Amino acid sequence: MPFVTIQIAKGHSVELKRKLAQAVTDTLVSTLGTKPEWVTIHIDEFDPENWAVGGELHIDRHSDKHAQKKS
């Protein structure tokens, strides 16, 4: 029984998460030969201010993109 955790930034639509879950499930079924009903996927969303790369918060690295989203 595969259990997959996917960590992504908040802000993706439910439809996009549905597509992601289906694509991951399809890949595990074709690669491992498991049954789709045995695949469990947990999508863990986080805020950009809780993610840093190279010592810099993601929200600061891409502040122009985040400002556009909030508008």
C-alpha positions, 0 to 999 in steps of 0.5 A: 500500500503506497502512501505518498505525501506531497508538499506544495505551497498553498494556492493551488485549485482543487481541480489541479490537486485532483489532477495531481492525485490522479497522475501520481496514482496512475504512475504508482499503478503502472510502475508498482503494479498496485491497485488504485484503491491501495494508493493513499496521497496526502497533500500537505500545503504550506504558507510561503512565509514558512519556506526558505531557500538559501536562508531567504524566505520564499515570500521574500524571494518572490514578493512581486508574485505574491503581491500580484496574487493578493491583488 
